[in-house]
């Protein structure tokens, strides 16, 4: 509700006195010119209407005018007695009409004042919205917003609590109570209107998520205007965060391209000396002139060189999969052959673990890049051998159908904490639980994710008390590399 129009007593005394003088002058003229009652009533009514337009509801002026009519015009004159009862009706109608016109005039003035106030509110809201678009992105948003509200709407105090940074900004007069109310409103997630009429507090939300709390004291406007201010502020926070996310995404893409180029260069630099060392060790073993101890050492060198070669191959694959130049050499391949080939390659790593297979009699064939798929599955099985309980069984299951294939690798070991599930497939990320276990580069699962995404599939992990299950899914019909990674919402499952 808009505040009522108020006029101070000092401002109304002078117009009222002038109106009373006008009533006296009109009465004198009517008496001197011998006007009848009807003419004098119209003259006095004109004075009351003009007075009402100037000072609003003027009961005193109408009462004095009626008294002048009764004393100077209505016979017998110079007396408040009325000889003709019909004159009672005339005086009553005059008083009623005077009061009605005065009231209507006051209402019209109030409407005009309210319209001007609403117009001013709209102008300020428009000015506020325009200035919000010109805020400096190099300066904290909350500080700029509170200063802009305080200056634009001329309020006493503004407080803004940012939920993400847990920072409280204020402008205007210091008001500790208002700041506490803003924090309280954030914690209770409520919209509050303080007992004091000029104080408003509201929790700002984007997509039903609280982002900030706005509190204003001394806002001489409507509650609707405050909600408009809150909505504009909320939209500004949402727009700024969208800009920040977009900038962050661009930076990450640039970083990814740079990192891929560095990885590619390093891997290629390592390849040549590795091949030379591997050729030399192979030649030394082929001479069969080494003693038992020397042959063991050279065999160890050859084995480690092979591991380094695999690591550099991962780096090359990762950098290639990050670029737009990657090309999949698809061929129709039996899904079971992928599992068999992977287990054959990792036979040495799996010696300490019994391997149980399921579904290898499946005759399903899938259109895929065989070498890349073997590499992807090898990362999963290799991790299973490294991080499962010693001597535990590793289960590899294959499910195939007309829609595609699904390969699952189940291990028995400690459950992966929920907060780490969604990060397992990030490049160079290693779960804290793996810090004291066999060393790794943190590249394996990221390579697997890239390969599966390039085939249009998805990779995920489920973790629970019964162990951990990593799975790969590929569609029967290739959909290219444009896939979206979504989660099924389960707390112990991550889908990348």
RODO-2510 file (C-alpha; in nm, 4 decimals, decimal comma):
residues 496
     n   res          X          Y          Z
     1     x     0,0000     0,0000     0,0000
     2     x     0,1341     0,3430    -0,0910
     3     x     0,2002     0,5834     0,1972
     4     x    -0,0798     0,8437     0,2413
     5     x    -0,0311     1,2006     0,1237
     6     x     0,0578     1,4150     0,4274
     7     x     0,0702     1,7942     0,4574
     8     x     0,2265     1,9532     0,7603
     9     x     0,0220     2,1800     0,9827
    10     x     0,2404     2,4799     0,9012
    11     x     0,1854     2,4264     0,5288
    12     x    -0,1976     2,4057     0,5673
    13     x    -0,2568     2,6991     0,8040
    14     x    -0,2005     2,9714     0,5458
    15     x    -0,4232     2,8221     0,2681
    16     x    -0,6968     2,7574     0,5281
    17     x    -0,6805     3,1162     0,6507
    18     x    -0,7042     3,2447     0,2935
    19     x    -1,0030     3,0184     0,2311
    20     x    -1,1770     3,1516     0,5443
    21     x    -1,1154     3,5085     0,4302
    22     x    -1,2621     3,4164     0,0897
    23     x    -1,5719     3,2794     0,2670
    24     x    -1,6071     3,6046     0,4629
    25     x    -1,5627     3,8151     0,1469
    26     x    -1,8203     3,6095    -0,0447
    27     x    -2,0627     3,6457     0,2469
    28     x    -2,0112     4,0221     0,2611
    29     x    -2,0679     4,0621    -0,1131
    30     x    -2,3823     3,8494    -0,1020
    31     x    -2,5207     4,0478     0,1919
    32     x    -2,4322     4,3864     0,0378
    33     x    -2,5765     4,2946    -0,3024
    34     x    -2,8868     4,1353    -0,1478
    35     x    -2,8314     3,7875    -0,3017
    36     x    -3,0913     3,5289    -0,2249
    37     x    -3,0027     3,2024    -0,0481
    38     x    -2,9624     2,9974    -0,3680
    39     x    -2,7158     3,2414    -0,5251
    40     x    -2,5166     3,2776    -0,2053
    41     x    -2,4984     2,8945    -0,1628
    42     x    -2,3523     2,8601    -0,5148
    43     x    -2,0993     3,1343    -0,4437
    44     x    -1,9911     2,9764    -0,1152
    45     x    -1,9763     2,6300    -0,2797
    46     x    -1,7369     2,7712    -0,5394
    47     x    -1,5115     2,8969    -0,2577
    48     x    -1,5187     2,5556    -0,0862
    49     x    -1,4340     2,3722    -0,4125
    50     x    -1,1358     2,6016    -0,4786
    51     x    -1,0200     2,5555    -0,1174
    52     x    -1,0557     2,1758    -0,1475
    53     x    -0,8404     2,1762    -0,4619
    54     x    -0,5720     2,3630    -0,2703
    55     x    -0,5731     2,2096     0,0772
    56     x    -0,7707     1,8871     0,0361
    57     x    -1,0443     1,7905     0,2776
    58     x    -1,1575     2,1256     0,4272
    59     x    -1,4258     2,0598     0,6877
    60     x    -1,3539     2,3828     0,8769
    61     x    -1,4077     2,5978     0,5666
    62     x    -1,7396     2,4313     0,4844
    63     x    -1,8666     2,4654     0,8425
    64     x    -1,7732     2,8366     0,8588
    65     x    -1,9364     2,8969     0,5186
    66     x    -2,2555     2,7284     0,6417
    67     x    -2,2523     2,9367     0,9583
    68     x    -2,2118     3,2569     0,7541
    69     x    -2,5081     3,1586     0,5369
    70     x    -2,7180     3,0927     0,8456
    71     x    -2,6239     3,4181     1,0234
    72     x    -2,6065     3,6706     0,7387
    73     x    -2,8327     3,5376     0,4607
    74     x    -3,1066     3,3126     0,6006
    75     x    -3,3905     3,5169     0,7540
    76     x    -3,4016     3,6361     1,0217
    77     x    -3,0527     3,7773     0,9572
    78     x    -2,7973     3,8297     1,2339
    79     x    -2,9446     3,5314     1,4061
    80     x    -2,8864     3,1553     1,3985
    81     x    -3,2595     3,0946     1,4078
    82     x    -3,4404     2,9637     1,0957
    83     x    -3,7966     3,0783     1,0370
    84     x    -3,8595     2,8723     0,7214
    85     x    -3,8022     2,4937     0,7582
    86     x    -3,7134     2,4706     0,3872
    87     x    -3,3942     2,6618     0,4624
    88     x    -3,2816     2,3661     0,6776
    89     x    -3,2870     2,1510     0,3664
    90     x    -3,0836     2,4043     0,1678
    91     x    -2,8173     2,4386     0,4367
    92     x    -2,7950     2,0609     0,4846
    93     x    -2,7581     2,0035     0,1112
    94     x    -2,4881     2,2723     0,0981
    95     x    -2,2900     2,1141     0,3810
    96     x    -2,3213     1,7644     0,2323
    97     x    -2,2192     1,8860    -0,1123
    98     x    -1,9258     2,0814     0,0268
    99     x    -1,7982     1,7823     0,2202
   100     x    -1,8484     1,5482    -0,0794
   101     x    -1,6670     1,7783    -0,3199
   102     x    -1,3908     1,8253    -0,0653
   103     x    -1,3535     1,4479    -0,0253
   104     x    -1,3472     1,3852    -0,3986
   105     x    -1,0879     1,6554    -0,4413
   106     x    -0,8714     1,4945    -0,1714
   107     x    -0,9029     1,1515    -0,3382
   108     x    -0,8042     1,2987    -0,6727
   109     x    -0,4952     1,4561    -0,5161
   110     x    -0,4039     1,1262    -0,3534
   111     x    -0,4410     0,9430    -0,6855
   112     x    -0,2257     1,2010    -0,8574
   113     x     0,0398     1,1707    -0,5874
   114     x     0,0295     0,7903    -0,6050
   115     x     0,0578     0,7977    -0,9830
   116     x     0,3590     1,0275    -0,9569
   117     x     0,5113     0,7972    -0,6950
   118     x     0,4584     0,4903    -0,9144
   119     x     0,6066     0,6757    -1,2085
   120     x     0,9102     0,7589    -0,9990
   121     x     0,9405     0,3956    -0,8907
   122     x     0,9317     0,2792    -1,2519
   123     x     1,1933     0,5345    -1,3508
   124     x     1,4207     0,4257    -1,0674
   125     x     1,3730     0,0565    -1,1493
   126     x     1,4565     0,1281    -1,5128
   127     x     1,7655     0,3241    -1,4082
   128     x     1,8625     0,0410    -1,1712
   129     x     1,8233    -0,2285    -1,4400
   130     x     2,0311    -0,0276    -1,6891
   131     x     2,3112     0,0282    -1,4405
   132     x     2,3141    -0,3414    -1,3499
   133     x     2,4134    -0,4162    -1,7092
   134     x     2,7105    -0,1804    -1,6795
   135     x     2,8660    -0,3221    -1,3619
   136     x     3,2407    -0,3768    -1,3656
   137     x     3,3202    -0,7488    -1,3825
   138     x     3,6612    -0,6834    -1,2280
   139     x     3,4991    -0,5775    -0,8987
   140     x     3,3017    -0,7908    -0,6539
   141     x     2,9368    -0,8076    -0,7607
   142     x     2,7834    -0,7833    -0,4126
   143     x     2,9623    -0,4599    -0,3265
   144     x     2,8554    -0,2947    -0,6510
   145     x     2,4912    -0,4015    -0,6109
   146     x     2,4462    -0,2653    -0,2574
   147     x     2,6034     0,0689    -0,3510
   148     x     2,3834     0,0920    -0,6596
   149     x     2,0640     0,0211    -0,4602
   150     x     2,1573     0,2711    -0,1909
   151     x     2,2273     0,5487    -0,4416
   152     x     1,9417     0,4806    -0,6817
   153     x     1,6594     0,4348    -0,4300
   154     x     1,7994     0,6621    -0,1554
   155     x     1,7470     0,4039     0,1188
   156     x     1,8858     0,4124     0,4700
   157     x     2,0735     0,0784     0,4725
   158     x     2,1265    -0,2111     0,2290
   159     x     2,2720    -0,5496     0,3244
   160     x     2,3471    -0,8367     0,0838
   161     x     2,4623    -1,1823     0,1983
   162     x     2,6252    -1,3942    -0,0747
   163     x     2,5578    -1,7631    -0,0043
   164     x     2,8419    -1,8980    -0,2195
   165     x     3,1196    -1,6809    -0,0736
   166     x     2,9473    -1,6379     0,2672
   167     x     3,0322    -1,2699     0,2448
   168     x     2,8132    -0,9882     0,3746
   169     x     2,8145    -0,6524     0,1952
   170     x     2,6363    -0,3390     0,3137
   171     x     2,5942     0,0230     0,2119
   172     x     2,4522     0,3265     0,3871
   173     x     2,4230     0,3626     0,7638
   174     x     2,5732     0,0828     0,9706
   175     x     2,2970    -0,1455     1,0987
   176     x     2,4137    -0,4610     1,2758
   177     x     2,0574    -0,5774     1,3426
   178     x     1,9699    -0,5642     0,9724
   179     x     2,2836    -0,7638     0,8853
   180     x     2,1890    -1,0300     1,1393
   181     x     1,8381    -1,0440     0,9938
   182     x     1,9871    -1,0990     0,6460
   183     x     2,1950    -1,3926     0,7697
   184     x     1,8957    -1,5327     0,9592
   185     x     1,6789    -1,5098     0,6473
   186     x     1,9501    -1,6970     0,4489
   187     x     1,9657    -1,9771     0,7019
   188     x     1,5887    -2,0144     0,7317
   189     x     1,5412    -1,9613     0,3545
   190     x     1,2358    -1,7436     0,4227
   191     x     1,0980    -1,4172     0,2929
   192     x     1,0602    -1,1758     0,5811
   193     x     0,8916    -0,8402     0,6273
   194     x     1,0203    -0,6826     0,9463
   195     x     0,7866    -0,5342     1,2042
   196     x     0,9074    -0,1962     1,0973
   197     x     0,7218    -0,1061     0,7712
   198     x     1,0251     0,0329     0,5836
   199     x     1,2322    -0,2883     0,6306
   200     x     1,2214    -0,5694     0,3729
   201     x     1,4225    -0,8940     0,3577
   202     x     1,4116    -1,1632     0,0920
   203     x     1,6158    -1,4717    -0,0035
   204     x     1,7142    -1,4581    -0,3708
   205     x     1,6870    -1,7841    -0,5622
   206     x     1,7857    -1,9189    -0,9025
   207     x     1,6198    -2,2450    -1,0061
   208     x     1,4918    -2,2817    -0,6459
   209     x     1,8487    -2,2651    -0,5134
   210     x     1,9289    -1,9830    -0,2642
   211     x     2,2089    -1,7619    -0,3930
   212     x     2,1900    -1,4508    -0,1738
   213     x     1,9833    -1,2591     0,0815
   214     x     1,8836    -0,8950     0,0271
   215     x     1,7782    -0,6685     0,3146
   216     x     1,6738    -0,3031     0,2769
   217     x     1,5755    -0,0559     0,5475
   218     x     1,4253     0,2866     0,4791
   219     x     1,2686     0,1946     0,1440
   220     x     0,9798     0,4428     0,1045
   221     x     0,8216     0,2436    -0,1774
   222     x     0,5857    -0,0470    -0,2215
   223     x     0,6656    -0,4062    -0,1336
   224     x     0,6166    -0,4864    -0,5022
   225     x     0,9014    -0,2494    -0,5870
   226     x     1,1255    -0,4281    -0,3373
   227     x     1,0448    -0,7635    -0,4960
   228     x     1,1284    -0,6132    -0,8362
   229     x     1,4657    -0,5014    -0,6973
   230     x     1,5216    -0,8497    -0,5568
   231     x     1,4302    -1,0146    -0,8895
   232     x     1,6655    -0,7886    -1,0867
   233     x     1,9457    -0,8577    -0,8373
   234     x     1,8823    -1,2326    -0,8596
   235     x     1,8910    -1,2221    -1,2403
   236     x     2,2184    -1,0273    -1,2254
   237     x     2,3784    -1,2898    -1,0000
   238     x     2,2607    -1,5637    -1,2375
   239     x     2,3954    -1,3758    -1,5413
   240     x     2,7336    -1,3150    -1,3773
   241     x     2,7679    -1,6797    -1,2824
   242     x     2,6815    -1,7808    -1,6372
   243     x     2,9573    -1,5487    -1,7616
   244     x     3,2001    -1,6957    -1,5080
   245     x     3,1112    -2,0523    -1,6076
   246     x     3,1500    -1,9680    -1,9762
   247     x     3,4874    -1,8028    -1,9147
   248     x     3,5961    -2,0972    -1,7040
   249     x     3,4864    -2,3430    -1,9726
   250     x     3,6800    -2,1519    -2,2387
   251     x     3,9861    -2,1479    -2,0176
   252     x     3,9562    -2,5196    -1,9531
   253     x     3,9239    -2,5934    -2,3244
   254     x     4,2319    -2,3836    -2,3949
   255     x     4,4199    -2,5588    -2,1144
   256     x     4,3125    -2,8988    -2,2444
   257     x     4,4405    -2,8185    -2,5941
   258     x     4,7687    -2,6897    -2,4548
   259     x     4,8112    -2,9893    -2,2281
   260     x     4,7325    -3,2284    -2,5136
   261     x     4,9988    -3,0628    -2,7278
   262     x     5,2540    -3,0874    -2,4465
   263     x     5,1693    -3,4528    -2,3824
   264     x     5,1980    -3,5327    -2,7502
   265     x     5,5376    -3,3626    -2,7770
   266     x     5,6729    -3,5326    -2,4640
   267     x     5,5485    -3,8750    -2,5678
   268     x     5,7065    -3,8454    -2,9098
   269     x     6,0362    -3,7338    -2,7549
   270     x     6,0349    -4,0374    -2,5252
   271     x     5,9475    -4,2868    -2,7979
   272     x     6,2759    -4,2731    -2,9858
   273     x     6,5165    -4,3351    -2,6948
   274     x     6,2844    -4,6032    -2,5597
   275     x     6,2954    -4,7890    -2,8879
   276     x     6,6744    -4,7656    -2,8911
   277     x     6,7057    -4,9020    -2,5360
   278     x     6,4519    -5,1768    -2,6074
   279     x     6,6394    -5,2802    -2,9234
   280     x     6,9663    -5,2920    -2,7330
   281     x     6,8238    -5,5035    -2,4501
   282     x     6,6603    -5,7412    -2,6957
   283     x     6,9853    -5,7781    -2,8874
   284     x     7,1783    -5,8491    -2,5653
   285     x     6,9331    -6,1226    -2,4730
   286     x     6,9562    -6,2689    -2,8243
   287     x     7,3358    -6,3150    -2,7979
   288     x     7,2850    -6,5773    -2,5240
   289     x     7,6300    -6,4864    -2,3914
   290     x     7,5114    -6,3315    -2,0680
   291     x     7,5422    -6,4897    -1,7312
   292     x     7,2353    -6,5720    -1,5259
   293     x     7,2576    -6,2538    -1,3188
   294     x     7,3200    -6,0302    -1,6205
   295     x     7,0359    -6,1935    -1,8124
   296     x     6,7994    -6,1311    -1,5218
   297     x     6,8954    -5,7630    -1,5072
   298     x     6,8626    -5,7155    -1,8826
   299     x     6,5242    -5,8916    -1,8757
   300     x     6,4144    -5,6538    -1,6006
   301     x     6,5302    -5,3574    -1,8101
   302     x     6,3401    -5,4944    -2,1094
   303     x     6,0257    -5,5405    -1,9007
   304     x     6,0397    -5,1883    -1,7590
   305     x     6,1093    -5,0418    -2,1008
   306     x     5,7938    -5,2148    -2,2223
   307     x     5,5971    -5,0483    -1,9393
   308     x     5,7413    -4,7081    -2,0301
   309     x     5,6471    -4,7675    -2,3911
   310     x     5,2895    -4,8422    -2,2868
   311     x     5,2810    -4,5228    -2,0790
   312     x     5,4011    -4,3076    -2,3682
   313     x     5,1434    -4,4780    -2,5899
   314     x     4,8767    -4,3712    -2,3407
   315     x     5,0011    -4,0145    -2,3574
   316     x     4,9844    -4,0179    -2,7353
   317     x     4,6368    -4,1707    -2,7346
   318     x     4,5138    -3,9131    -2,4837
   319     x     4,6472    -3,6197    -2,6849
   320     x     4,5020    -3,7604    -3,0063
   321     x     4,1621    -3,8203    -2,8485
   322     x     4,1559    -3,4578    -2,7288
   323     x     4,1989    -3,3269    -3,0826
   324     x     3,9413    -3,3041    -3,3574
   325     x     4,1675    -3,5029    -3,5890
   326     x     4,1044    -3,8380    -3,4188
   327     x     3,9724    -4,0992    -3,6587
   328     x     3,8265    -4,4314    -3,5454
   329     x     3,9044    -4,7304    -3,7645
   330     x     3,5806    -4,9154    -3,7056
   331     x     3,5275    -5,2773    -3,7947
   332     x     3,2634    -5,5305    -3,7048
   333     x     3,4227    -5,7208    -3,4162
   334     x     3,2913    -6,0008    -3,1903
   335     x     3,2556    -5,8523    -2,8428
   336     x     3,4002    -6,1650    -2,6815
   337     x     3,7238    -6,1238    -2,8781
   338     x     3,7840    -5,7880    -2,7075
   339     x     3,7664    -5,9529    -2,3642
   340     x     3,9843    -6,2497    -2,4621
   341     x     4,2536    -6,0341    -2,6202
   342     x     4,2659    -5,8021    -2,3187
   343     x     4,3000    -6,0877    -2,0706
   344     x     4,5729    -6,2409    -2,2865
   345     x     4,7741    -5,9180    -2,2931
   346     x     4,7465    -5,8734    -1,9144
   347     x     4,8150    -6,2373    -1,8251
   348     x     5,1286    -6,1476    -1,6261
   349     x     4,9525    -5,8782    -1,4208
   350     x     4,6647    -6,1169    -1,3438
   351     x     4,8720    -6,4069    -1,2136
   352     x     4,7998    -6,3173    -0,8507
   353     x     4,4230    -6,3009    -0,9092
   354     x     4,1828    -6,5732    -1,0216
   355     x     3,9842    -6,4430    -1,3202
   356     x     3,6239    -6,5486    -1,3673
   357     x     3,4533    -6,4718    -1,6971
   358     x     3,0848    -6,4661    -1,7827
   359     x     2,9087    -6,4401    -2,1163
   360     x     3,2065    -6,5043    -2,3458
   361     x     2,9875    -6,7395    -2,5471
   362     x     2,7976    -6,4286    -2,6622
   363     x     2,7979    -6,4009    -3,0414
   364     x     2,7237    -6,0281    -3,0519
   365     x     2,9336    -5,8191    -3,2888
   366     x     2,9884    -5,4441    -3,2518
   367     x     3,1242    -5,1845    -3,4928
   368     x     3,4305    -5,0405    -3,3149
   369     x     3,8007    -4,9626    -3,3278
   370     x     3,9443    -5,2883    -3,1982
   371     x     4,2848    -5,1589    -3,0855
   372     x     4,1363    -4,8656    -2,8956
   373     x     3,8745    -5,0826    -2,7290
   374     x     4,1393    -5,3293    -2,6126
   375     x     4,3364    -5,0355    -2,4738
   376     x     4,0278    -4,9020    -2,2906
   377     x     3,9400    -5,2362    -2,1340
   378     x     4,3058    -5,2983    -2,0467
   379     x     4,3063    -4,9872    -1,8281
   380     x     4,0078    -5,1181    -1,6320
   381     x     4,1443    -5,4705    -1,5882
   382     x     4,4923    -5,3420    -1,5026
   383     x     4,3450    -5,1174    -1,2297
   384     x     4,1440    -5,4139    -1,1024
   385     x     4,4639    -5,6154    -1,0596
   386     x     4,6406    -5,3269    -0,8827
   387     x     4,3771    -5,2060    -0,6385
   388     x     4,1666    -5,5111    -0,5470
   389     x     4,2320    -5,7180    -0,2349
   390     x     4,5367    -5,9491    -0,2720
   391     x     4,4387    -6,2861    -0,4153
   392     x     4,0759    -6,1840    -0,4691
   393     x     3,8794    -6,2946    -0,7720
   394     x     3,8300    -6,0560    -1,0631
   395     x     3,5037    -6,1087    -1,2503
   396     x     3,4724    -5,9994    -1,6135
   397     x     3,1206    -6,0157    -1,7579
   398     x     3,0011    -5,9582    -2,1117
   399     x     2,6427    -5,8809    -2,2072
   400     x     2,5570    -5,8384    -2,5741
   401     x     2,2395    -5,7764    -2,7670
   402     x     2,0864    -5,5960    -3,0591
   403     x     2,1415    -5,2599    -2,8873
   404     x     2,5140    -5,3069    -2,8218
   405     x     2,7432    -5,4532    -2,5593
   406     x     2,8291    -5,4023    -2,1933
   407     x     3,1518    -5,5215    -2,0313
   408     x     3,1708    -5,5182    -1,6505
   409     x     3,4787    -5,5743    -1,4345
   410     x     3,4009    -5,6491    -1,0683
   411     x     3,6664    -5,6491    -0,7958
   412     x     3,6638    -5,7110    -0,4225
   413     x     3,8179    -5,4241    -0,2301
   414     x     3,7502    -5,1133    -0,0219
   415     x     3,4519    -4,9074    -0,1346
   416     x     3,5339    -4,5854    -0,3173
   417     x     3,4124    -4,2807    -0,1189
   418     x     3,1147    -4,1091    -0,2781
   419     x     3,2954    -3,7755    -0,3100
   420     x     3,5643    -3,9354    -0,5289
   421     x     3,3400    -4,1360    -0,7637
   422     x     3,2718    -3,8536    -1,0081
   423     x     3,6405    -3,7612    -1,0311
   424     x     3,7870    -4,1048    -1,1072
   425     x     3,7797    -4,0432    -1,4827
   426     x     3,9504    -3,7028    -1,4623
   427     x     4,2984    -3,6843    -1,6064
   428     x     4,5820    -3,7186    -1,3514
   429     x     4,3349    -3,7702    -1,0670
   430     x     4,4074    -4,0416    -0,8129
   431     x     4,1830    -4,1259    -0,5214
   432     x     4,3435    -4,0603    -0,1797
   433     x     4,2932    -4,4281    -0,0953
   434     x     4,5322    -4,5142    -0,3797
   435     x     4,8187    -4,3000    -0,2521
   436     x     4,9774    -4,5855    -0,0548
   437     x     4,9079    -4,8481    -0,3215
   438     x     5,0841    -4,9296    -0,6499
   439     x     5,2016    -4,6135    -0,8294
   440     x     5,0143    -4,4811    -1,1269
   441     x     4,9948    -4,1808    -1,3565
   442     x     4,6256    -4,1058    -1,3227
   443     x     4,5892    -4,1312    -1,7017
   444     x     4,4406    -4,4774    -1,7438
   445     x     4,0758    -4,4105    -1,6666
   446     x     4,0800    -4,0763    -1,8499
   447     x     4,2093    -4,2566    -2,1608
   448     x     3,9311    -4,5139    -2,1228
   449     x     3,6699    -4,2398    -2,0923
   450     x     3,7953    -4,0637    -2,4059
   451     x     3,7937    -4,3854    -2,6077
   452     x     3,4426    -4,4846    -2,5009
   453     x     3,3084    -4,1334    -2,5656
   454     x     3,4693    -4,1378    -2,9100
   455     x     3,2619    -4,4525    -2,9805
   456     x     2,9428    -4,2864    -2,8535
   457     x     2,9242    -4,5007    -2,5398
   458     x     2,9658    -4,4429    -2,1690
   459     x     3,1855    -4,5670    -1,8864
   460     x     3,0884    -4,5769    -1,5216
   461     x     3,1573    -4,7243    -1,1793
   462     x     2,9441    -4,8599    -0,8972
   463     x     3,0852    -4,8939    -0,5482
   464     x     2,9482    -5,0646    -0,2412
   465     x     3,0238    -5,3004     0,0415
   466     x     3,0457    -5,5927    -0,2011
   467     x     3,3241    -5,4279    -0,4015
   468     x     3,3618    -5,2064    -0,7071
   469     x     3,2313    -5,2586    -1,0580
   470     x     3,3590    -5,0671    -1,3604
   471     x     3,1635    -5,1028    -1,6819
   472     x     3,1865    -5,0015    -2,0458
   473     x     2,8821    -4,9675    -2,2695
   474     x     2,8839    -4,9319    -2,6476
   475     x     2,5812    -4,8926    -2,8756
   476     x     2,5353    -5,1284    -3,1701
   477     x     2,5023    -4,8327    -3,4079
   478     x     2,7880    -4,5816    -3,3741
   479     x     2,6803    -4,2302    -3,2837
   480     x     3,0143    -4,0557    -3,3198
   481     x     3,1961    -3,8832    -3,0430
   482     x     2,9170    -3,6511    -2,9404
   483     x     2,7747    -3,8024    -2,6252
   484     x     2,6593    -3,6590    -2,2989
   485     x     2,7743    -3,7891    -1,9637
   486     x     2,4932    -3,8225    -1,7146
   487     x     2,4481    -3,9810    -1,3788
   488     x     2,1635    -4,2102    -1,2876
   489     x     2,1245    -4,0360    -0,9561
   490     x     2,2407    -4,3278    -0,7381
   491     x     2,4722    -4,2179    -0,4558
   492     x     2,7184    -4,5056    -0,5077
   493     x     2,7391    -4,4859    -0,8863
   494     x     2,9252    -4,2568    -1,1200
   495     x     2,8717    -4,2463    -1,4956
   496     x     3,1222    -4,0628    -1,7134
***
